[in-house]
């Protein structure tokens, strides 16, 4: 007999899934609140996962979605093997858990799409530098007027991006991403990259020449 075939073992598994889901949902909410309370100008390094780059808020949202997955698995087990408790003690346990689950699920349903919609869009620029060092452009999707692009360094041996302190701020053409438009140029001289970004021709002004920024991988 499988160790999960006994009623007691199934009950233990359901409880483990429910509490794990709760920690995976409430934990990121608390972390997100601390990020909002951080001093103005605080920069939270994005995270490189495989072939994509995510902001820290986006990564925590994935953890919250995984928490909902744990609760879904718990409900599946309850529907297949569980039984409703009709005693007063059973109701005292079930009702608070149900209320907490509904509130947390609604919170995740609201927060995750909002965070994903308003988070920066990250582009890993080509070509790569010596040793696999890459330059990453973060396009601000919140700005309603103009465009703001922050430049990061992606070391080949670290999952967290490193800030360069460089950015490109365009006054015209709101919503235009220079990387998607192809209006950038990156060249390497050893471990030092020279990056230029400019507005598309329909938005470019003569008094805004493109000045290359020097980015070094030796950090």
Secondary structure, DSSP 4 states (H G I P E B T S, - for coil): --TTSSHHHHHHHHHHHHHHHHHHHHHHHHHHHHHHTSPTT--PPPEEETTEEE-HHHHHHHHHHHHHHHHHHHHHHHHHH-----SHHHHHHHHHHHHHHHHHHHHHHHHHHHHHHHSPEEEE-SS--GGG-EEEEEE-SS-SSSEEEEEEEE-TT-SB-EEEEEEEEESSSTT--HHHHT-EEEEEETTEEEEEE---TTT--TT-----EEEES--
